[in-house]
């Protein structure tokens, strides 16, 4: 049976079969690394917003982009990028927060950055970077917290 005939849900053939034990550990730990990395990077964005000019200034920026009501939106972004990011990192209510953050990043992509074109290095940032991050959070929403998560520990994946 070649790779194309393999039943759905099976893992791909091992690159180095002698490392099978390592692959078993790495497969489960890799999802933890992904959650810690993207949750941690989002947390930095949230902390910068909280410690920076504040919610009123951020809400004003949302309003200039046509996102209304801006003040509740600003609080939602602050919440998702701090509390939500921490929950993603720990794997608590992972699917809920990942889906909410993916929706936030969809708005960021198409409302705040789409008009800037494709190119994260442009002065106002391109749309591909928040789109990439949104897709990563969407993938986490689909899969859940994984084996090393609080969700799995309590036996409830939200």
Steps between C-alpha positions, in 0.01 A plus 500: 500500500657833402441841658200576277320179596536547876168517689398843634616579852821298485831665565744535211790256467785576736793680341747311724327188638766452769373822661144371545503567877612859445231553236232378745607763754561776243162452333315579822747763625501686167143620554601637840790687335261648241252611768772653719661679206200662337322560830814663638548718196138615517541568873785742424268690264232511768741620770630771267145620446417494872826667608508741206267790427201322655156385402365841399784561253463148359123545468559826313720311253227241451244774437718664234502165319121484516479235772208593720410483781868571557518499881347152551712380208814636665417325827434175310840525328673574833326199657576261214863606465572465872263259673428310178869470419574366849217248463635387163843455655361291785246320286193621692180554299738469208251458218285792617789744534673381183179547298440845651859608428476362145192718446683801646791440261260463208375850578857627544595345166217634288410825678831630632762359261348384173522843340874508570562215258709189541822577683545500877794736464289779347468803732149407622545123472361267238208261534689170471649505850176533699337260253770240572453542874123477462533171314728366772242583767230348279704177485522496880124557519448196277737272691464622859766525767662164441630248751694751712215738579279588793200412281626143464588480870146597608344287224307784339597665172316825445 
